Amino acid sequence: MAIRFERLISRSVAVALSHELDMAGLNMSVEVIARIAVVGSMAMLAVVPFAVYFIVKLSPLLDFVCGLGAAALFIVALYSYLEYMIDKRRTKMETLFPDYLQIASANLRSGISLDRAMLLAARPEFGFFSDDVKNMNRRVFSGENLGDALRDLASKYRSFQLSHAVRMILESLTYGGAMADLLEQLSKDMRSQQLTQKEISGQLFLYSIFIAFAALIASPVLYGLTSQMIVVTDTVWKGILASNPGGLPSTGFTFLKPTPPKITPQEYQYFSIAAILIITGFASLIMSAISSGSAIKGIRYLPLFILIGIALFFIMQTAIGTLFTGIAGGV
């Protein structure tokens, strides 16, 4: 008997997930996304603890905690992908929406009804938004109220601009008004808003450069330098302790007695890699928020940022290690 993964989640979560899939434009059922989430997280929980045990040699409890963390990260990554697709679809729609309103306004001026004007404005170049408008008109022609159909259209996108336009259209239908002039003014306002956003993004470009430098260059280089300095210090201390098996003499004050560092080079390397992953990850999100106003778009830069940060860390670590080889070897 096949397992119904959809039954493993509550009905409210299933409804919310279905709505997320609709807004993301993914032709996928809740059963499929639930199967991916459950199977993927269980695979992480089964594989990661063994990998951590053989690579890092941690305790079984810590290995299991790492597996739970990997499973949670898989769920977060899957949800972040959905949010990214929702935002990508919204951005593309908002780019085309002013042109759509302009065409619909021109159709209204020719004397046809609003629903017919909106249908004729749904040209092929508007892509998926044209399909949504055509589906809306099919429901209107089958007897559904135009207001309800417009609200359902707005619910397919997480867009303030679309929701605002639908609200203004419904108010105009209720209280009366020049619909063609309203659509034309909405189109102009949206174009003006998009132009202002581009100007603001250009003015904040220097902040993005600073964040990229700090995350991709400065932090990996500093962590690589510090990591190699700990390796040199650890080597020096091993030589000192080998020459003085009884320990170093006290200076008369116990708190002034020199002691070797408590952290090992391997532990600091693990810490450095984790810190670089966090720094580069948040840097991509912050840069996206500054440049486009949406942090979720930074997911597309995340793999590249992480790859550059980790690569620079190991390059710097190798370069400093080569430089200090003579020092470490002569002690």
Contacts in CASP RR format, 6 or more apart in sequence:
PFRMAT RR
TARGET T0000
AUTHOR 0000-0000-0000
METHOD contacts of the structure
MODEL  1
MAIRFERLISRSVAVALSHELDMAGLNMSVEVIARIAVVGSMAMLAVVPF
AVYFIVKLSPLLDFVCGLGAAALFIVALYSYLEYMIDKRRTKMETLFPDY
LQIASANLRSGISLDRAMLLAARPEFGFFSDDVKNMNRRVFSGENLGDAL
RDLASKYRSFQLSHAVRMILESLTYGGAMADLLEQLSKDMRSQQLTQKEI
SGQLFLYSIFIAFAALIASPVLYGLTSQMIVVTDTVWKGILASNPGGLPS
TGFTFLKPTPPKITPQEYQYFSIAAILIITGFASLIMSAISSGSAIKGIR
YLPLFILIGIALFFIMQTAIGTLFTGIAGGV
4 31 0 8 1.000
5 31 0 8 1.000
5 34 0 8 1.000
5 35 0 8 1.000
5 37 0 8 1.000
5 38 0 8 1.000
6 14 0 8 1.000
6 29 0 8 1.000
6 30 0 8 1.000
6 31 0 8 1.000
6 34 0 8 1.000
8 34 0 8 1.000
8 38 0 8 1.000
9 17 0 8 1.000
9 34 0 8 1.000
14 30 0 8 1.000
14 34 0 8 1.000
17 30 0 8 1.000
17 33 0 8 1.000
17 34 0 8 1.000
18 30 0 8 1.000
19 155 0 8 1.000
20 82 0 8 1.000
20 86 0 8 1.000
21 28 0 8 1.000
21 29 0 8 1.000
21 30 0 8 1.000
21 33 0 8 1.000
21 82 0 8 1.000
22 156 0 8 1.000
23 86 0 8 1.000
23 89 0 8 1.000
23 90 0 8 1.000
23 156 0 8 1.000
23 157 0 8 1.000
23 158 0 8 1.000
24 82 0 8 1.000
24 85 0 8 1.000
24 86 0 8 1.000
24 89 0 8 1.000
25 85 0 8 1.000
25 89 0 8 1.000
25 128 0 8 1.000
26 82 0 8 1.000
26 85 0 8 1.000
33 78 0 8 1.000
36 78 0 8 1.000
37 74 0 8 1.000
37 75 0 8 1.000
37 78 0 8 1.000
40 71 0 8 1.000
40 74 0 8 1.000
41 71 0 8 1.000
41 72 0 8 1.000
41 74 0 8 1.000
41 75 0 8 1.000
42 71 0 8 1.000
44 67 0 8 1.000
44 69 0 8 1.000
44 70 0 8 1.000
44 71 0 8 1.000
44 73 0 8 1.000
44 74 0 8 1.000
45 67 0 8 1.000
45 68 0 8 1.000
45 70 0 8 1.000
45 71 0 8 1.000
48 63 0 8 1.000
48 66 0 8 1.000
48 67 0 8 1.000
48 69 0 8 1.000
48 70 0 8 1.000
48 71 0 8 1.000
49 60 0 8 1.000
49 63 0 8 1.000
49 64 0 8 1.000
49 66 0 8 1.000
49 67 0 8 1.000
50 63 0 8 1.000
52 58 0 8 1.000
52 62 0 8 1.000
52 63 0 8 1.000
52 66 0 8 1.000
52 67 0 8 1.000
53 60 0 8 1.000
53 63 0 8 1.000
56 270 0 8 1.000
58 66 0 8 1.000
80 296 0 8 1.000
80 299 0 8 1.000
81 299 0 8 1.000
83 296 0 8 1.000
84 296 0 8 1.000
84 297 0 8 1.000
84 299 0 8 1.000
84 300 0 8 1.000
86 158 0 8 1.000
87 158 0 8 1.000
87 294 0 8 1.000
87 296 0 8 1.000
87 297 0 8 1.000
88 297 0 8 1.000
89 128 0 8 1.000
89 157 0 8 1.000
90 157 0 8 1.000
90 158 0 8 1.000
90 159 0 8 1.000
91 292 0 8 1.000
91 294 0 8 1.000
91 297 0 8 1.000
93 128 0 8 1.000
93 129 0 8 1.000
93 157 0 8 1.000
93 159 0 8 1.000
93 162 0 8 1.000
94 159 0 8 1.000
94 161 0 8 1.000
94 162 0 8 1.000
94 190 0 8 1.000
94 194 0 8 1.000
95 194 0 8 1.000
96 125 0 8 1.000
96 126 0 8 1.000
96 127 0 8 1.000
96 129 0 8 1.000
97 129 0 8 1.000
97 161 0 8 1.000
97 162 0 8 1.000
97 165 0 8 1.000
97 190 0 8 1.000
98 186 0 8 1.000
98 187 0 8 1.000
98 188 0 8 1.000
98 190 0 8 1.000
98 191 0 8 1.000
98 194 0 8 1.000
99 126 0 8 1.000
99 187 0 8 1.000
100 121 0 8 1.000
100 122 0 8 1.000
100 126 0 8 1.000
100 129 0 8 1.000
101 121 0 8 1.000
101 165 0 8 1.000
101 183 0 8 1.000
101 184 0 8 1.000
101 186 0 8 1.000
101 187 0 8 1.000
101 190 0 8 1.000
102 183 0 8 1.000
102 184 0 8 1.000
102 187 0 8 1.000
103 120 0 8 1.000
103 121 0 8 1.000
103 123 0 8 1.000
104 117 0 8 1.000
104 118 0 8 1.000
104 120 0 8 1.000
104 121 0 8 1.000
104 183 0 8 1.000
105 117 0 8 1.000
105 180 0 8 1.000
105 181 0 8 1.000
105 183 0 8 1.000
105 184 0 8 1.000
105 187 0 8 1.000
106 180 0 8 1.000
107 116 0 8 1.000
107 117 0 8 1.000
107 118 0 8 1.000
107 120 0 8 1.000
107 121 0 8 1.000
108 114 0 8 1.000
108 117 0 8 1.000
108 179 0 8 1.000
108 180 0 8 1.000
108 183 0 8 1.000
109 180 0 8 1.000
112 120 0 8 1.000
114 146 0 8 1.000
114 169 0 8 1.000
114 173 0 8 1.000
114 179 0 8 1.000
115 137 0 8 1.000
115 140 0 8 1.000
115 141 0 8 1.000
115 146 0 8 1.000
118 133 0 8 1.000
118 136 0 8 1.000
118 137 0 8 1.000
119 133 0 8 1.000
119 134 0 8 1.000
119 137 0 8 1.000
121 133 0 8 1.000
122 129 0 8 1.000
122 130 0 8 1.000
122 131 0 8 1.000
122 133 0 8 1.000
122 134 0 8 1.000
122 137 0 8 1.000
123 130 0 8 1.000
124 130 0 8 1.000
126 133 0 8 1.000
132 153 0 8 1.000
132 156 0 8 1.000
133 153 0 8 1.000
136 149 0 8 1.000
136 150 0 8 1.000
136 152 0 8 1.000
136 153 0 8 1.000
137 149 0 8 1.000
139 149 0 8 1.000
139 152 0 8 1.000
140 146 0 8 1.000
140 149 0 8 1.000
146 173 0 8 1.000
147 170 0 8 1.000
147 173 0 8 1.000
150 166 0 8 1.000
150 169 0 8 1.000
150 170 0 8 1.000
151 166 0 8 1.000
151 170 0 8 1.000
153 162 0 8 1.000
153 166 0 8 1.000
154 162 0 8 1.000
154 163 0 8 1.000
154 166 0 8 1.000
161 190 0 8 1.000
161 193 0 8 1.000
164 186 0 8 1.000
165 186 0 8 1.000
168 182 0 8 1.000
168 186 0 8 1.000
169 179 0 8 1.000
169 182 0 8 1.000
169 183 0 8 1.000
172 179 0 8 1.000
172 182 0 8 1.000
173 179 0 8 1.000
197 293 0 8 1.000
201 290 0 8 1.000
201 291 0 8 1.000
201 292 0 8 1.000
201 293 0 8 1.000
202 291 0 8 1.000
204 290 0 8 1.000
204 291 0 8 1.000
205 291 0 8 1.000
207 290 0 8 1.000
208 287 0 8 1.000
208 290 0 8 1.000
208 291 0 8 1.000
211 283 0 8 1.000
211 286 0 8 1.000
211 287 0 8 1.000
211 290 0 8 1.000
212 283 0 8 1.000
212 287 0 8 1.000
214 283 0 8 1.000
215 279 0 8 1.000
215 280 0 8 1.000
215 281 0 8 1.000
215 282 0 8 1.000
215 283 0 8 1.000
215 305 0 8 1.000
215 309 0 8 1.000
216 280 0 8 1.000
216 283 0 8 1.000
216 305 0 8 1.000
216 308 0 8 1.000
216 309 0 8 1.000
216 312 0 8 1.000
217 312 0 8 1.000
219 275 0 8 1.000
219 276 0 8 1.000
219 279 0 8 1.000
219 280 0 8 1.000
219 309 0 8 1.000
220 276 0 8 1.000
220 308 0 8 1.000
220 309 0 8 1.000
220 310 0 8 1.000
220 312 0 8 1.000
220 313 0 8 1.000
220 316 0 8 1.000
221 312 0 8 1.000
221 313 0 8 1.000
221 316 0 8 1.000
223 272 0 8 1.000
223 275 0 8 1.000
223 276 0 8 1.000
223 313 0 8 1.000
223 316 0 8 1.000
224 272 0 8 1.000
224 313 0 8 1.000
224 316 0 8 1.000
224 317 0 8 1.000
224 320 0 8 1.000
225 316 0 8 1.000
225 320 0 8 1.000
226 268 0 8 1.000
226 272 0 8 1.000
227 265 0 8 1.000
227 268 0 8 1.000
227 269 0 8 1.000
227 272 0 8 1.000
227 313 0 8 1.000
227 317 0 8 1.000
228 316 0 8 1.000
228 317 0 8 1.000
228 320 0 8 1.000
228 321 0 8 1.000
228 324 0 8 1.000
229 320 0 8 1.000
230 261 0 8 1.000
230 263 0 8 1.000
230 265 0 8 1.000
230 268 0 8 1.000
231 265 0 8 1.000
231 321 0 8 1.000
231 324 0 8 1.000
231 328 0 8 1.000
232 321 0 8 1.000
232 324 0 8 1.000
232 327 0 8 1.000
232 328 0 8 1.000
233 261 0 8 1.000
234 260 0 8 1.000
234 261 0 8 1.000
234 264 0 8 1.000
234 265 0 8 1.000
235 328 0 8 1.000
235 329 0 8 1.000
235 331 0 8 1.000
236 328 0 8 1.000
236 331 0 8 1.000
237 260 0 8 1.000
237 261 0 8 1.000
239 331 0 8 1.000
240 248 0 8 1.000
241 247 0 8 1.000
241 260 0 8 1.000
248 257 0 8 1.000
248 258 0 8 1.000
250 256 0 8 1.000
250 257 0 8 1.000
251 257 0 8 1.000
269 317 0 8 1.000
272 313 0 8 1.000
273 310 0 8 1.000
273 313 0 8 1.000
276 306 0 8 1.000
276 309 0 8 1.000
276 310 0 8 1.000
276 313 0 8 1.000
277 306 0 8 1.000
277 310 0 8 1.000
280 302 0 8 1.000
280 305 0 8 1.000
280 306 0 8 1.000
280 308 0 8 1.000
280 309 0 8 1.000
281 302 0 8 1.000
281 305 0 8 1.000
281 306 0 8 1.000
283 305 0 8 1.000
284 298 0 8 1.000
284 299 0 8 1.000
284 301 0 8 1.000
284 302 0 8 1.000
284 305 0 8 1.000
285 295 0 8 1.000
285 296 0 8 1.000
285 298 0 8 1.000
285 299 0 8 1.000
285 302 0 8 1.000
286 295 0 8 1.000
287 298 0 8 1.000
287 301 0 8 1.000
288 294 0 8 1.000
288 295 0 8 1.000
288 296 0 8 1.000
288 297 0 8 1.000
288 298 0 8 1.000
288 301 0 8 1.000
289 295 0 8 1.000
321 328 0 8 1.000
END
